[in-house]
Amino acid sequence: ELRRQCRRVHDQFPETKLEISSGSALNADAIDRVIAFHREHFRFAGSNPLDDPRLRGLLHDVSKAPEAGLQASVLGSADLTLAADLTFVRGSAFFGFLTAFHPDHAKFSPGNCLLSERLPNLIEAEVRRFDFLCGSEPYKYRFATDEYRIDSVVLAPRTPASNLRYVVELARKWVRILGKRVLVRLGLRKPFQSPFQDQK
């Protein structure tokens, strides 16, 4: 299926090629190209995390440390970017951080093609673990064989300001959860069920 999707992409866009920037070849322009594309084609409710200049600055800082393993990949041509991602490759592990694709060409599955065309390079680098991090996007389950739970812990001083921030963040979290449940009840959103749920 992945080969078929990639053939469709290259048949439709013959000049398409994969560019991967990593290590000393990873510069600010490569990162900014992926960031700009992701911000333009962000497809979820709410704000794009890359709208925060602190995250953009952090990515640029991390890129200066090759041992961090940050990579920027772009599938497209000089005139058209079809998909792009920012990932980390550390040792034998791949971590899919941020991915975006051009919505006008979604029927060609350019995001899947991007990841598929990266596989030979990753396998050659002896990557054996592929971690798509948090999120329940369908494409992750096409590549995944298992899932794990992520818990978070918040440490803060016992001050009125910290308590208020905690309450506000907790309220935002529950508003998002309840909002998703309401959309499911109204039939405007499909309920999510992990494909691994029956295996546990």
SVG drawing of the C-alpha trace seen along z (x, -y; Angstrom):
<svg xmlns="http://www.w3.org/2000/svg" viewBox="-26 -35 55 45">
<polyline fill="none" stroke="black" stroke-width="0.4" points="0.0,0.0 2.8,-2.4 4.6,-1.7 1.4,-2.3 0.9,-5.6 4.4,-6.7 4.1,-5.7 0.9,-7.9 2.8,-10.8 5.7,-10.6 3.4,-9.9 1.4,-13.0 4.4,-15.2 7.4,-13.9 9.9,-16.4 9.2,-15.4 12.2,-14.3 13.0,-13.8 15.4,-16.1 16.7,-15.3 18.8,-17.8 20.6,-16.5 23.9,-17.0 26.1,-19.7 23.8,-20.1 20.9,-21.1 20.7,-24.8 18.2,-27.5 16.8,-27.7 15.9,-24.0 14.2,-24.2 12.3,-27.4 11.1,-25.8 9.5,-23.0 8.1,-25.3 6.5,-27.6 4.9,-24.7 3.6,-23.2 2.1,-26.5 0.5,-27.1 -1.1,-23.7 -1.9,-23.0 -5.2,-21.0 -6.3,-20.7 -8.5,-22.8 -6.7,-25.4 -3.4,-27.1 -0.3,-25.5 2.4,-24.9 4.9,-26.3 3.1,-29.7 5.0,-30.0 8.3,-31.7 9.8,-29.9 9.4,-26.5 10.7,-27.8 13.7,-29.2 14.2,-25.9 14.3,-24.0 16.9,-26.3 19.0,-25.9 18.6,-22.1 19.7,-22.0 23.1,-23.4 23.7,-20.2 24.2,-17.3 24.0,-14.8 20.3,-15.7 19.5,-14.0 17.1,-16.6 16.3,-16.1 14.2,-18.2 12.7,-16.4 10.8,-17.7 9.1,-15.9 8.4,-18.0 10.0,-20.1 11.3,-23.7 7.8,-24.9 5.7,-22.7 6.1,-21.2 3.9,-18.1 4.9,-17.1 7.5,-17.9 8.5,-16.8 10.8,-17.4 12.0,-14.3 14.7,-13.0 16.9,-10.1 18.9,-9.0 20.9,-5.8 18.6,-3.1 15.4,-5.1 13.3,-7.4 11.0,-9.9 8.3,-11.5 7.9,-15.0 5.9,-17.2 4.5,-16.3 2.4,-18.2 1.1,-17.7 -0.4,-19.8 -4.2,-19.5 -4.9,-20.1 -3.0,-16.9 -4.2,-14.8 -5.7,-12.2 -2.1,-11.2 -1.1,-10.6 2.1,-12.6 2.8,-12.3 2.8,-8.5 5.0,-8.7 7.5,-11.0 7.8,-8.5 8.0,-5.5 10.8,-7.1 12.7,-7.8 12.6,-4.2 15.6,-2.9 17.8,-5.7 16.7,-4.9 17.1,-1.2 20.6,-1.7 21.3,-3.8 20.3,-0.7 17.2,-2.3 15.0,0.4 12.5,-1.5 9.9,-3.9 8.1,-6.1 5.4,-8.5 5.0,-10.1 1.6,-11.3 -1.5,-11.7 -3.9,-9.4 -3.6,-10.3 -4.5,-7.4 -1.2,-7.3 0.6,-6.4 -1.3,-3.2 -0.5,-2.2 3.2,-2.0 2.8,-1.1 2.7,2.4 2.1,1.3 1.3,-1.8 2.1,-3.0 0.5,-5.4 2.1,-8.8 1.6,-10.4 2.7,-13.8 3.7,-15.2 3.6,-18.9 5.9,-20.3 5.2,-23.8 5.8,-25.9 2.8,-26.3 2.0,-29.9 -1.3,-31.4 0.0,-32.3 1.1,-28.7 -2.2,-27.3 -4.1,-29.6 -2.0,-28.6 -2.6,-24.9 -6.4,-25.4 -6.5,-27.2 -4.5,-24.5 -6.6,-21.8 -9.8,-23.6 -8.4,-23.9 -7.6,-20.2 -11.1,-19.3 -12.7,-21.7 -10.9,-20.0 -11.9,-16.6 -15.6,-17.5 -15.6,-19.3 -14.5,-16.1 -17.1,-14.1 -19.9,-16.6 -18.7,-16.4 -18.9,-12.6 -22.4,-12.8 -23.5,-15.1 -22.1,-12.9 -19.6,-15.5 -16.6,-13.5 -15.9,-9.8 -15.1,-8.2 -11.5,-7.1 -10.7,-3.4 -7.1,-2.1 -6.6,0.7 -4.5,2.4 -7.2,2.2 -8.5,5.7 -4.9,7.1 -4.6,6.1"/>
</svg>
